[in-house]
Amino acid sequence: MFLPNTTCDYFENGHLPPTHTPDLAAIPIFLDGDFMRGNLGLDKLHWTHVLQVGNKVEILAGDSTANHVYVPDKEGTRFEIIFVEVINRGKADSFKRVYLERKSITWPSEQL
């Protein structure tokens, strides 16, 4: 299990702000940087951050960069969802680990 340290808004099927509203908003998450492990040379699986979220939250990896989260909300930093796995499947303490790639931000920024 995890303790949330921030929130995110989830956008599916290529929907992006400001045109679209989030498919899920204000989701409690634990976000952590993971740049070193995320760039070990595995074919097509490169990530910069890992997010943990409750197992019942319907966050999915999209087809060809279609799904994103914005931390802490739709005004925040955009992350592309690379891969989603369920940890402790079938147990009371199960959760999803979501591998993310941070997209470009405009500097200077107070965002992630």
C-alpha positions in Angstrom: 0.0 0.0 0.0 1.1 3.6 -0.4 0.5 7.0 1.2 -0.5 9.7 -1.3 1.9 12.7 -1.6 -0.1 14.6 -4.3 -3.0 14.3 -6.7 -3.5 14.1 -10.5 -6.1 14.6 -13.2 -6.3 11.7 -15.7 -7.1 12.2 -19.5 -7.9 9.3 -21.8 -7.9 8.8 -25.6 -5.9 11.8 -26.5 -8.2 14.3 -24.6 -6.1 17.2 -23.3 -6.7 20.4 -21.4 -7.8 23.1 -21.8 -10.3 21.8 -24.4 -11.4 18.7 -22.5 -12.3 18.0 -18.8 -10.4 15.2 -17.0 -11.8 11.7 -17.3 -10.9 11.4 -13.6 -10.0 14.4 -11.4 -8.2 14.9 -8.1 -6.9 11.3 -7.8 -4.8 10.7 -4.7 -1.4 9.3 -5.8 2.2 8.8 -4.7 4.6 10.2 -7.3 8.3 9.5 -7.3 11.1 10.2 -9.8 12.7 7.1 -11.4 14.8 8.5 -14.2 17.8 6.2 -13.6 15.9 2.9 -13.7 13.6 4.2 -16.5 16.5 4.6 -18.9 18.3 1.3 -18.7 18.0 0.7 -22.4 14.9 -1.5 -22.5 13.3 -1.3 -25.9 10.5 1.3 -26.1 10.0 1.3 -22.3 11.5 4.5 -21.0 10.1 6.5 -18.1 11.0 9.3 -15.8 8.6 8.9 -12.9 6.5 6.2 -11.2 3.1 6.8 -9.8 1.2 4.6 -7.4 -2.6 4.6 -7.2 -5.4 2.5 -5.7 -6.2 -0.7 -7.6 -9.8 0.4 -8.2 -8.8 3.6 -10.0 -9.3 3.1 -13.8 -6.0 4.4 -15.1 -4.9 2.6 -18.2 -1.9 2.7 -20.6 -3.1 4.0 -23.9 -2.4 3.1 -27.5 0.5 5.3 -28.9 0.7 8.0 -26.2 -3.1 8.5 -25.9 -3.4 8.7 -22.1 -1.9 11.2 -19.7 -2.0 12.4 -16.1 -1.4 16.0 -15.0 0.1 16.6 -11.6 -1.3 18.1 -9.4 -4.2 18.9 -11.7 -4.9 19.9 -15.3 -2.9 23.1 -14.9 0.2 21.1 -13.8 2.9 19.0 -15.4 1.9 16.6 -18.1 3.0 13.0 -18.0 2.5 10.4 -20.7 1.4 6.9 -19.4 3.9 4.3 -20.6 2.9 1.2 -18.7 0.6 0.1 -15.9 1.0 -3.0 -13.7 -1.0 -4.3 -10.7 1.0 -5.0 -7.6 -0.3 -7.7 -5.1 -3.1 -8.7 -7.4 -6.1 -10.2 -5.6 -4.9 -9.1 -2.2 -6.4 -6.4 0.1 -3.3 -4.2 -0.3 -3.1 -4.3 -4.1 -2.4 -1.1 -6.1 -1.4 0.0 -9.5 2.2 1.1 -10.4 2.1 3.5 -13.4 5.2 4.3 -15.3 5.3 7.8 -16.7 7.3 10.0 -19.0 7.3 13.7 -18.1 6.6 15.9 -21.1 8.3 19.2 -21.8 7.6 22.1 -19.5 8.2 25.8 -19.9 11.1 27.2 -17.8 11.2 28.8 -15.3 8.6 26.6 -13.6 7.5 25.8 -10.1 6.1 22.5 -11.5 7.8 19.1 -11.3 
